[in-house]
Amino acid sequence: MMDVYGLPNCDSTKKLLKRLKRESVYFRFINLKENPPEISTIEAWIKELGIDQILNRQSTTWRGLEEAEKEEAGTSLSAAGLMCRYPTLIKRPLISNEKSYFTGLKEPGISAFLNQ
């Protein structure tokens, strides 16, 4: 089974969900605002993909943070804590299967991930 983390009103998340339904892929959608991931989950994402693939520094939430909060994103543990407090800082969609994680919709990466 595949988990898709995102926000229902996020265009990228909507595109992925539509694709998964069209391709009859079994998945579970997890709304980041309603069910924010635990810090250990975010740390696992960061460990595999790196902070830059998980932390959305282009988001409205990021632009609204105080400088001191932005400086917290300097280490994996601090960045994970920041994303726990503000789950909208997590790049979307984030896809998880039994083997690995993927963020975004860029090709050919997304197709390769979905065909694992």
A tleap script that builds the chain and sets N, CA, C and O, in Angstrom:
source leaprc.protein.ff14SB
mol = sequence {
  NMET MET ASP VAL TYR GLY LEU PRO ASN CYS
  ASP SER THR LYS LYS LEU LEU LYS ARG LEU
  LYS ARG GLU SER VAL TYR PHE ARG PHE ILE
  ASN LEU LYS GLU ASN PRO PRO GLU ILE SER
  THR ILE GLU ALA TRP ILE LYS GLU LEU GLY
  ILE ASP GLN ILE LEU ASN ARG GLN SER THR
  THR TRP ARG GLY LEU GLU GLU ALA GLU LYS
  GLU GLU ALA GLY THR SER LEU SER ALA ALA
  GLY LEU MET CYS ARG TYR PRO THR LEU ILE
  LYS ARG PRO LEU ILE SER ASN GLU LYS SER
  TYR PHE THR GLY LEU LYS GLU PRO GLY ILE
  SER ALA PHE LEU ASN CGLN
}
set mol.1.N position { 0.836 -1.183 0.000 }
set mol.1.CA position { 0.000 0.000 0.000 }
set mol.1.C position { 0.878 1.242 0.000 }
set mol.1.O position { 1.988 1.233 0.531 }
set mol.2.N position { 0.381 2.279 -0.585 }
set mol.2.CA position { 1.092 3.539 -0.696 }
set mol.2.C position { 0.375 4.585 0.156 }
set mol.2.O position { -0.854 4.660 0.163 }
set mol.3.N position { 1.161 5.392 0.875 }
set mol.3.CA position { 0.611 6.527 1.618 }
set mol.3.C position { 0.953 7.800 0.869 }
set mol.3.O position { 2.087 7.984 0.427 }
set mol.4.N position { -0.030 8.677 0.726 }
set mol.4.CA position { 0.177 9.967 0.083 }
set mol.4.C position { -0.109 11.035 1.124 }
set mol.4.O position { -1.235 11.168 1.605 }
set mol.5.N position { 0.926 11.796 1.465 }
set mol.5.CA position { 0.800 12.899 2.413 }
set mol.5.C position { 0.640 14.181 1.618 }
set mol.5.O position { 1.402 14.442 0.687 }
set mol.6.N position { -0.351 14.978 1.985 }
set mol.6.CA position { -0.566 16.224 1.273 }
set mol.6.C position { -1.698 17.014 1.889 }
set mol.6.O position { -2.151 16.739 3.001 }
set mol.7.N position { -2.138 17.998 1.138 }
set mol.7.CA position { -3.272 18.830 1.536 }
set mol.7.C position { -4.332 18.729 0.446 }
set mol.7.O position { -4.002 18.746 -0.739 }
set mol.8.N position { -5.596 18.625 0.832 }
set mol.8.CA position { -6.647 18.439 -0.165 }
set mol.8.C position { -6.756 19.576 -1.178 }
set mol.8.O position { -7.206 19.352 -2.302 }
set mol.9.N position { -6.355 20.790 -0.803 }
set mol.9.CA position { -6.468 21.925 -1.715 }
set mol.9.C position { -5.178 22.209 -2.486 }
set mol.9.O position { -5.120 23.184 -3.234 }
set mol.10.N position { -4.149 21.385 -2.321 }
set mol.10.CA position { -2.863 21.554 -3.005 }
set mol.10.C position { -2.970 21.010 -4.428 }
set mol.10.O position { -3.346 19.853 -4.619 }
set mol.11.N position { -2.646 21.828 -5.425 }
set mol.11.CA position { -2.768 21.413 -6.817 }
set mol.11.C position { -1.911 20.185 -7.137 }
set mol.11.O position { -2.367 19.281 -7.837 }
set mol.12.N position { -0.677 20.145 -6.631 }
set mol.12.CA position { 0.193 18.996 -6.893 }
set mol.12.C position { -0.388 17.725 -6.294 }
set mol.12.O position { -0.356 16.663 -6.916 }
set mol.13.N position { -0.916 17.840 -5.091 }
set mol.13.CA position { -1.527 16.679 -4.446 }
set mol.13.C position { -2.745 16.216 -5.242 }
set mol.13.O position { -2.931 15.016 -5.446 }
set mol.14.N position { -3.565 17.147 -5.687 }
set mol.14.CA position { -4.750 16.799 -6.484 }
set mol.14.C position { -4.352 16.058 -7.759 }
set mol.14.O position { -4.984 15.069 -8.131 }
set mol.15.N position { -3.293 16.544 -8.432 }
set mol.15.CA position { -2.839 15.900 -9.667 }
set mol.15.C position { -2.402 14.461 -9.406 }
set mol.15.O position { -2.736 13.552 -10.166 }
set mol.16.N position { -1.652 14.267 -8.320 }
set mol.16.CA position { -1.189 12.917 -8.012 }
set mol.16.C position { -2.366 12.001 -7.675 }
set mol.16.O position { -2.430 10.876 -8.171 }
set mol.17.N position { -3.286 12.462 -6.848 }
set mol.17.CA position { -4.431 11.634 -6.470 }
set mol.17.C position { -5.256 11.248 -7.695 }
set mol.17.O position { -5.717 10.112 -7.807 }
set mol.18.N position { -5.436 12.186 -8.601 }
set mol.18.CA position { -6.172 11.908 -9.835 }
set mol.18.C position { -5.437 10.842 -10.655 }
set mol.18.O position { -6.064 9.928 -11.191 }
set mol.19.N position { -4.122 10.961 -10.749 }
set mol.19.CA position { -3.324 9.976 -11.503 }
set mol.19.C position { -3.419 8.591 -10.861 }
set mol.19.O position { -3.603 7.592 -11.556 }
set mol.20.N position { -3.294 8.537 -9.542 }
set mol.20.CA position { -3.358 7.245 -8.854 }
set mol.20.C position { -4.711 6.576 -9.060 }
set mol.20.O position { -4.784 5.365 -9.264 }
set mol.21.N position { -5.768 7.356 -9.005 }
set mol.21.CA position { -7.110 6.800 -9.230 }
set mol.21.C position { -7.255 6.313 -10.665 }
set mol.21.O position { -7.805 5.240 -10.912 }
set mol.22.N position { -6.757 7.110 -11.613 }
set mol.22.CA position { -6.838 6.736 -13.030 }
set mol.22.C position { -6.068 5.442 -13.302 }
set mol.22.O position { -6.500 4.616 -14.106 }
set mol.23.N position { -4.925 5.269 -12.626 }
set mol.23.CA position { -4.095 4.084 -12.824 }
set mol.23.C position { -4.460 2.945 -11.868 }
set mol.23.O position { -3.762 1.932 -11.811 }
set mol.24.N position { -5.547 3.112 -11.124 }
set mol.24.CA position { -6.042 2.101 -10.177 }
set mol.24.C position { -4.989 1.666 -9.170 }
set mol.24.O position { -4.847 0.480 -8.871 }
set mol.25.N position { -4.251 2.649 -8.648 }
set mol.25.CA position { -3.240 2.385 -7.618 }
set mol.25.C position { -3.920 2.500 -6.257 }
set mol.25.O position { -4.607 3.483 -5.977 }
set mol.26.N position { -3.724 1.495 -5.422 }
set mol.26.CA position { -4.293 1.497 -4.078 }
set mol.26.C position { -3.441 2.401 -3.192 }
set mol.26.O position { -2.229 2.208 -3.097 }
set mol.27.N position { -4.068 3.391 -2.539 }
set mol.27.CA position { -3.341 4.322 -1.686 }
set mol.27.C position { -4.222 4.795 -0.544 }
set mol.27.O position { -5.444 4.649 -0.555 }
set mol.28.N position { -3.556 5.358 0.426 }
set mol.28.CA position { -4.232 5.995 1.557 }
set mol.28.C position { -3.787 7.448 1.565 }
set mol.28.O position { -2.587 7.725 1.564 }
set mol.29.N position { -4.738 8.386 1.573 }
set mol.29.CA position { -4.424 9.810 1.624 }
set mol.29.C position { -4.362 10.271 3.072 }
set mol.29.O position { -5.262 9.981 3.860 }
set mol.30.N position { -3.299 10.990 3.422 }
set mol.30.CA position { -3.130 11.517 4.774 }
set mol.30.C position { -3.033 13.036 4.680 }
set mol.30.O position { -2.076 13.582 4.131 }
set mol.31.N position { -4.040 13.701 5.226 }
set mol.31.CA position { -4.088 15.160 5.247 }
set mol.31.C position { -3.102 15.655 6.306 }
set mol.31.O position { -3.271 15.383 7.494 }
set mol.32.N position { -2.079 16.378 5.872 }
set mol.32.CA position { -1.029 16.835 6.782 }
set mol.32.C position { -1.542 17.765 7.877 }
set mol.32.O position { -1.007 17.768 8.985 }
set mol.33.N position { -2.567 18.548 7.580 }
set mol.33.CA position { -3.105 19.454 8.605 }
set mol.33.C position { -3.897 18.694 9.662 }
set mol.33.O position { -3.791 18.985 10.853 }
set mol.34.N position { -4.686 17.726 9.227 }
set mol.34.CA position { -5.526 16.977 10.153 }
set mol.34.C position { -4.757 15.885 10.888 }
set mol.34.O position { -5.078 15.561 12.031 }
set mol.35.N position { -3.754 15.322 10.246 }
set mol.35.CA position { -2.965 14.221 10.813 }
set mol.35.C position { -1.478 14.472 10.602 }
set mol.35.O position { -0.841 13.769 9.818 }
set mol.36.N position { -0.918 15.461 11.287 }
set mol.36.CA position { 0.505 15.742 11.088 }
set mol.36.C position { 1.363 14.551 11.504 }
set mol.36.O position { 1.072 13.888 12.499 }
set mol.37.N position { 2.418 14.283 10.740 }
set mol.37.CA position { 3.275 13.139 11.063 }
set mol.37.C position { 4.058 13.379 12.348 }
set mol.37.O position { 4.293 14.518 12.752 }
set mol.38.N position { 4.451 12.290 12.970 }
set mol.38.CA position { 5.275 12.383 14.170 }
set mol.38.C position { 6.693 12.750 13.763 }
set mol.38.O position { 7.096 12.562 12.615 }
set mol.39.N position { 7.438 13.275 14.722 }
set mol.39.CA position { 8.798 13.713 14.433 }
set mol.39.C position { 9.664 12.568 13.921 }
set mol.39.O position { 10.529 12.782 13.072 }
set mol.40.N position { 9.444 11.360 14.425 }
set mol.40.CA position { 10.240 10.211 13.965 }
set mol.40.C position { 9.987 9.909 12.490 }
set mol.40.O position { 10.900 9.492 11.777 }
set mol.41.N position { 8.769 10.115 12.034 }
set mol.41.CA position { 8.443 9.910 10.623 }
set mol.41.C position { 9.151 10.943 9.761 }
set mol.41.O position { 9.736 10.604 8.733 }
set mol.42.N position { 9.098 12.193 10.176 }
set mol.42.CA position { 9.762 13.263 9.423 }
set mol.42.C position { 11.272 13.037 9.410 }
set mol.42.O position { 11.925 13.255 8.389 }
set mol.43.N position { 11.821 12.605 10.526 }
set mol.43.CA position { 13.261 12.314 10.580 }
set mol.43.C position { 13.637 11.211 9.594 }
set mol.43.O position { 14.697 11.279 8.970 }
set mol.44.N position { 12.790 10.201 9.445 }
set mol.44.CA position { 13.051 9.127 8.475 }
set mol.44.C position { 13.031 9.670 7.043 }
set mol.44.O position { 13.860 9.288 6.217 }
set mol.45.N position { 12.084 10.559 6.761 }
set mol.45.CA position { 12.028 11.175 5.431 }
set mol.45.C position { 13.304 11.962 5.163 }
set mol.45.O position { 13.901 11.853 4.092 }
set mol.46.N position { 13.713 12.756 6.150 }
set mol.46.CA position { 14.919 13.579 5.993 }
set mol.46.C position { 16.146 12.697 5.819 }
set mol.46.O position { 17.018 12.994 5.003 }
set mol.47.N position { 16.214 11.626 6.574 }
set mol.47.CA position { 17.366 10.727 6.493 }
set mol.47.C position { 17.503 10.154 5.083 }
set mol.47.O position { 18.613 10.062 4.557 }
set mol.48.N position { 16.395 9.774 4.476 }
set mol.48.CA position { 16.453 9.176 3.139 }
set mol.48.C position { 16.591 10.216 2.034 }
set mol.48.O position { 17.383 10.035 1.110 }
set mol.49.N position { 15.826 11.307 2.119 }
set mol.49.CA position { 15.765 12.254 1.008 }
set mol.49.C position { 16.566 13.536 1.214 }
set mol.49.O position { 16.913 14.212 0.245 }
set mol.50.N position { 16.861 13.876 2.467 }
set mol.50.CA position { 17.554 15.132 2.765 }
set mol.50.C position { 16.576 16.258 3.054 }
set mol.50.O position { 15.439 16.251 2.583 }
set mol.51.N position { 17.032 17.210 3.825 }
set mol.51.CA position { 16.174 18.335 4.229 }
set mol.51.C position { 15.621 19.080 3.021 }
set mol.51.O position { 14.444 19.439 2.998 }
set mol.52.N position { 16.471 19.315 2.009 }
set mol.52.CA position { 16.035 20.111 0.858 }
set mol.52.C position { 14.914 19.460 0.069 }
set mol.52.O position { 14.171 20.162 -0.616 }
set mol.53.N position { 14.766 18.145 0.139 }
set mol.53.CA position { 13.678 17.459 -0.549 }
set mol.53.C position { 12.398 17.409 0.285 }
set mol.53.O position { 11.330 17.091 -0.237 }
set mol.54.N position { 12.500 17.717 1.560 }
set mol.54.CA position { 11.338 17.628 2.448 }
set mol.54.C position { 10.828 19.013 2.860 }
set mol.54.O position { 9.618 19.239 2.890 }
set mol.55.N position { 11.718 19.923 3.170 }
set mol.55.CA position { 11.340 21.249 3.670 }
set mol.55.C position { 11.013 22.185 2.517 }
set mol.55.O position { 11.850 22.428 1.649 }
set mol.56.N position { 9.799 22.706 2.513 }
set mol.56.CA position { 9.323 23.596 1.453 }
set mol.56.C position { 9.621 25.050 1.821 }
set mol.56.O position { 8.836 25.719 2.492 }
set mol.57.N position { 10.774 25.510 1.361 }
set mol.57.CA position { 11.196 26.887 1.661 }
set mol.57.C position { 10.527 27.912 0.745 }
set mol.57.O position { 10.789 29.108 0.868 }
set mol.58.N position { 9.677 27.464 -0.163 }
set mol.58.CA position { 8.957 28.386 -1.045 }
set mol.58.C position { 7.512 28.594 -0.600 }
set mol.58.O position { 6.755 29.320 -1.244 }
set mol.59.N position { 7.144 27.961 0.489 }
set mol.59.CA position { 5.749 28.030 0.933 }
set mol.59.C position { 5.426 29.350 1.614 }
set mol.59.O position { 6.308 30.064 2.088 }
set mol.60.N position { 4.153 29.645 1.646 }
set mol.60.CA position { 3.665 30.824 2.359 }
set mol.60.C position { 3.997 30.706 3.843 }
set mol.60.O position { 4.331 31.696 4.495 }
set mol.61.N position { 3.905 29.502 4.364 }
set mol.61.CA position { 4.212 29.275 5.780 }
set mol.61.C position { 5.665 29.647 6.065 }
set mol.61.O position { 5.950 30.332 7.047 }
set mol.62.N position { 6.579 29.199 5.214 }
set mol.62.CA position { 8.007 29.513 5.402 }
set mol.62.C position { 8.237 31.024 5.378 }
set mol.62.O position { 8.954 31.563 6.221 }
set mol.63.N position { 7.630 31.695 4.416 }
set mol.63.CA position { 7.814 33.156 4.314 }
set mol.63.C position { 7.265 33.883 5.536 }
set mol.63.O position { 7.715 34.984 5.851 }
set mol.64.N position { 6.312 33.292 6.217 }
set mol.64.CA position { 5.721 33.920 7.389 }
set mol.64.C position { 6.445 33.637 8.696 }
set mol.64.O position { 6.083 34.191 9.734 }
set mol.65.N position { 7.458 32.788 8.662 }
set mol.65.CA position { 8.187 32.455 9.890 }
set mol.65.C position { 9.131 33.573 10.310 }
set mol.65.O position { 9.617 34.341 9.480 }
set mol.66.N position { 9.380 33.648 11.603 }
set mol.66.CA position { 10.393 34.556 12.125 }
set mol.66.C position { 11.767 34.027 11.717 }
set mol.66.O position { 11.925 32.829 11.484 }
set mol.67.N position { 12.747 34.903 11.630 }
set mol.67.CA position { 14.109 34.491 11.254 }
set mol.67.C position { 14.651 33.420 12.200 }
set mol.67.O position { 15.327 32.489 11.762 }
set mol.68.N position { 14.358 33.548 13.487 }
set mol.68.CA position { 14.841 32.557 14.456 }
set mol.68.C position { 14.283 31.167 14.145 }
set mol.68.O position { 14.977 30.161 14.296 }
set mol.69.N position { 13.032 31.123 13.712 }
set mol.69.CA position { 12.432 29.835 13.363 }
set mol.69.C position { 13.078 29.272 12.097 }
set mol.69.O position { 13.333 28.071 12.011 }
set mol.70.N position { 13.341 30.133 11.122 }
set mol.70.CA position { 13.980 29.677 9.891 }
set mol.70.C position { 15.371 29.108 10.182 }
set mol.70.O position { 15.801 28.147 9.544 }
set mol.71.N position { 16.053 29.696 11.128 }
set mol.71.CA position { 17.382 29.210 11.491 }
set mol.71.C position { 17.320 27.817 12.110 }
set mol.71.O position { 18.304 27.077 12.067 }
set mol.72.N position { 16.179 27.452 12.683 }
set mol.72.CA position { 15.991 26.116 13.250 }
set mol.72.C position { 16.126 25.024 12.199 }
set mol.72.O position { 16.432 23.880 12.535 }
set mol.73.N position { 15.907 25.353 10.951 }
set mol.73.CA position { 15.929 24.359 9.885 }
set mol.73.C position { 17.353 23.946 9.502 }
set mol.73.O position { 17.540 23.216 8.528 }
set mol.74.N position { 18.334 24.394 10.240 }
set mol.74.CA position { 19.727 24.098 9.922 }
set mol.74.C position { 20.163 22.671 10.177 }
set mol.74.O position { 21.102 22.199 9.535 }
set mol.75.N position { 19.519 21.971 11.089 }
set mol.75.CA position { 19.871 20.581 11.360 }
set mol.75.C position { 18.642 19.701 11.153 }
set mol.75.O position { 17.508 20.178 11.203 }
set mol.76.N position { 18.878 18.429 10.923 }
set mol.76.CA position { 17.766 17.504 10.669 }
set mol.76.C position { 16.765 17.466 11.813 }
set mol.76.O position { 15.557 17.521 11.584 }
set mol.77.N position { 17.264 17.372 13.053 }
set mol.77.CA position { 16.370 17.288 14.203 }
set mol.77.C position { 15.558 18.561 14.362 }
set mol.77.O position { 14.350 18.503 14.590 }
set mol.78.N position { 16.209 19.709 14.243 }
set mol.78.CA position { 15.493 20.979 14.371 }
set mol.78.C position { 14.491 21.170 13.245 }
set mol.78.O position { 13.376 21.639 13.474 }
set mol.79.N position { 14.888 20.804 12.017 }
set mol.79.CA position { 13.980 20.940 10.874 }
set mol.79.C position { 12.764 20.032 11.059 }
set mol.79.O position { 11.642 20.428 10.744 }
set mol.80.N position { 12.978 18.830 11.563 }
set mol.80.CA position { 11.870 17.910 11.803 }
set mol.80.C position { 10.906 18.492 12.831 }
set mol.80.O position { 9.690 18.397 12.668 }
set mol.81.N position { 11.439 19.085 13.877 }
set mol.81.CA position { 10.597 19.720 14.893 }
set mol.81.C position { 9.786 20.868 14.317 }
set mol.81.O position { 8.608 21.034 14.637 }
set mol.82.N position { 10.426 21.657 13.467 }
set mol.82.CA position { 9.752 22.777 12.823 }
set mol.82.C position { 8.601 22.277 11.936 }
set mol.82.O position { 7.515 22.857 11.933 }
set mol.83.N position { 8.849 21.204 11.191 }
set mol.83.CA position { 7.801 20.648 10.322 }
set mol.83.C position { 6.686 19.988 11.122 }
set mol.83.O position { 5.549 19.913 10.658 }
set mol.84.N position { 7.006 19.510 12.318 }
set mol.84.CA position { 5.944 18.979 13.197 }
set mol.84.C position { 5.020 20.111 13.632 }
set mol.84.O position { 3.799 19.956 13.654 }
set mol.85.N position { 5.611 21.241 13.974 }
set mol.85.CA position { 4.805 22.396 14.396 }
set mol.85.C position { 4.032 22.996 13.234 }
set mol.85.O position { 2.903 23.456 13.405 }
set mol.86.N position { 4.643 22.993 12.043 }
set mol.86.CA position { 4.037 23.593 10.847 }
set mol.86.C position { 4.049 22.560 9.711 }
set mol.86.O position { 4.919 22.624 8.843 }
set mol.87.N position { 3.114 21.621 9.697 }
set mol.87.CA position { 3.133 20.561 8.687 }
set mol.87.C position { 3.012 21.065 7.247 }
set mol.87.O position { 3.335 20.335 6.309 }
set mol.88.N position { 2.553 22.295 7.064 }
set mol.88.CA position { 2.476 22.835 5.702 }
set mol.88.C position { 3.864 23.160 5.153 }
set mol.88.O position { 3.987 23.532 3.986 }
set mol.89.N position { 4.901 23.028 5.965 }
set mol.89.CA position { 6.280 23.196 5.491 }
set mol.89.C position { 6.795 21.945 4.771 }
set mol.89.O position { 7.868 21.980 4.168 }
set mol.90.N position { 6.053 20.859 4.826 }
set mol.90.CA position { 6.467 19.616 4.176 }
set mol.90.C position { 6.104 19.699 2.694 }
set mol.90.O position { 4.968 20.012 2.337 }
set mol.91.N position { 7.089 19.412 1.838 }
set mol.91.CA position { 6.827 19.424 0.396 }
set mol.91.C position { 5.772 18.395 0.068 }
set mol.91.O position { 5.724 17.311 0.650 }
set mol.92.N position { 4.919 18.765 -0.889 }
set mol.92.CA position { 3.798 17.918 -1.247 }
set mol.92.C position { 3.778 17.676 -2.747 }
set mol.92.O position { 4.255 18.487 -3.540 }
set mol.93.N position { 3.218 16.553 -3.100 }
set mol.93.CA position { 2.874 15.429 -2.251 }
set mol.93.C position { 4.113 14.642 -1.854 }
set mol.93.O position { 5.107 14.606 -2.579 }
set mol.94.N position { 4.033 14.027 -0.711 }
set mol.94.CA position { 5.077 13.104 -0.265 }
set mol.94.C position { 4.461 11.718 -0.304 }
set mol.94.O position { 3.404 11.476 0.278 }
set mol.95.N position { 5.138 10.810 -0.997 }
set mol.95.CA position { 4.609 9.465 -1.194 }
set mol.95.C position { 5.506 8.477 -0.474 }
set mol.95.O position { 6.732 8.568 -0.537 }
set mol.96.N position { 4.885 7.541 0.205 }
set mol.96.CA position { 5.626 6.537 0.958 }
set mol.96.C position { 5.104 5.153 0.586 }
set mol.96.O position { 3.895 4.927 0.523 }
set mol.97.N position { 6.036 4.230 0.342 }
set mol.97.CA position { 5.643 2.829 0.183 }
set mol.97.C position { 6.492 2.011 1.148 }
set mol.97.O position { 7.186 2.585 1.988 }
set mol.98.N position { 6.455 0.721 1.051 }
set mol.98.CA position { 7.208 -0.114 1.995 }
set mol.98.C position { 8.712 0.031 1.825 }
set mol.98.O position { 9.468 -0.329 2.727 }
set mol.99.N position { 9.162 0.549 0.691 }
set mol.99.CA position { 10.584 0.605 0.373 }
set mol.99.C position { 11.226 1.975 0.547 }
set mol.99.O position { 12.357 2.071 1.023 }
set mol.100.N position { 10.516 3.039 0.165 }
set mol.100.CA position { 11.148 4.351 0.149 }
set mol.100.C position { 10.125 5.477 0.089 }
set mol.100.O position { 8.923 5.262 0.248 }
set mol.101.N position { 10.643 6.698 -0.148 }
set mol.101.CA position { 9.828 7.908 -0.180 }
set mol.101.C position { 10.138 8.711 -1.434 }
set mol.101.O position { 11.205 8.574 -2.033 }
set mol.102.N position { 9.178 9.555 -1.821 }
set mol.102.CA position { 9.365 10.431 -2.973 }
set mol.102.C position { 8.533 11.681 -2.746 }
set mol.102.O position { 7.431 11.612 -2.202 }
set mol.103.N position { 9.068 12.836 -3.167 }
set mol.103.CA position { 8.294 14.081 -3.085 }
set mol.103.C position { 8.146 14.687 -4.465 }
set mol.103.O position { 9.040 14.588 -5.306 }
set mol.104.N position { 7.005 15.316 -4.682 }
set mol.104.CA position { 6.762 16.033 -5.922 }
set mol.104.C position { 6.199 15.172 -7.028 }
set mol.104.O position { 5.775 14.037 -6.816 }
set mol.105.N position { 6.210 15.756 -8.231 }
set mol.105.CA position { 5.626 15.094 -9.398 }
set mol.105.C position { 6.584 15.029 -10.580 }
set mol.105.O position { 6.171 14.662 -11.680 }
set mol.106.N position { 7.846 15.373 -10.382 }
set mol.106.CA position { 8.789 15.450 -11.497 }
set mol.106.C position { 9.029 14.095 -12.141 }
set mol.106.O position { 9.219 13.079 -11.473 }
set mol.107.N position { 9.010 14.124 -13.473 }
set mol.107.CA position { 9.309 12.945 -14.273 }
set mol.107.C position { 10.798 12.944 -14.602 }
set mol.107.O position { 11.390 14.019 -14.702 }
set mol.108.N position { 11.407 11.820 -14.768 }
set mol.108.CA position { 10.840 10.471 -14.755 }
set mol.108.C position { 10.757 9.877 -13.350 }
set mol.108.O position { 10.319 8.737 -13.191 }
set mol.109.N position { 11.172 10.635 -12.324 }
set mol.109.CA position { 11.219 10.116 -10.963 }
set mol.109.C position { 9.902 9.589 -10.434 }
set mol.109.O position { 9.863 8.516 -9.833 }
set mol.110.N position { 8.826 10.322 -10.645 }
set mol.110.CA position { 7.532 9.900 -10.113 }
set mol.110.C position { 7.074 8.596 -10.752 }
set mol.110.O position { 6.549 7.723 -10.061 }
set mol.111.N position { 7.265 8.449 -12.059 }
set mol.111.CA position { 6.858 7.210 -12.731 }
set mol.111.C position { 7.678 6.028 -12.237 }
set mol.111.O position { 7.140 4.946 -12.000 }
set mol.112.N position { 8.979 6.237 -12.083 }
set mol.112.CA position { 9.843 5.170 -11.584 }
set mol.112.C position { 9.426 4.763 -10.177 }
set mol.112.O position { 9.389 3.574 -9.860 }
set mol.113.N position { 9.113 5.741 -9.330 }
set mol.113.CA position { 8.683 5.437 -7.965 }
set mol.113.C position { 7.371 4.658 -7.966 }
set mol.113.O position { 7.236 3.670 -7.245 }
set mol.114.N position { 6.418 5.094 -8.761 }
set mol.114.CA position { 5.114 4.433 -8.787 }
set mol.114.C position { 5.179 3.028 -9.361 }
set mol.114.O position { 4.314 2.201 -9.072 }
set mol.115.N position { 6.187 2.748 -10.167 }
set mol.115.CA position { 6.312 1.432 -10.795 }
set mol.115.C position { 7.251 0.497 -10.046 }
set mol.115.O position { 7.621 -0.552 -10.573 }
set mol.116.N position { 7.640 0.853 -8.836 }
set mol.116.CA position { 8.522 -0.016 -8.027 }
set mol.116.C position { 7.822 -1.305 -7.692 }
set mol.116.O position { 8.396 -2.163 -7.021 }
savepdb mol mol.pdb
quit
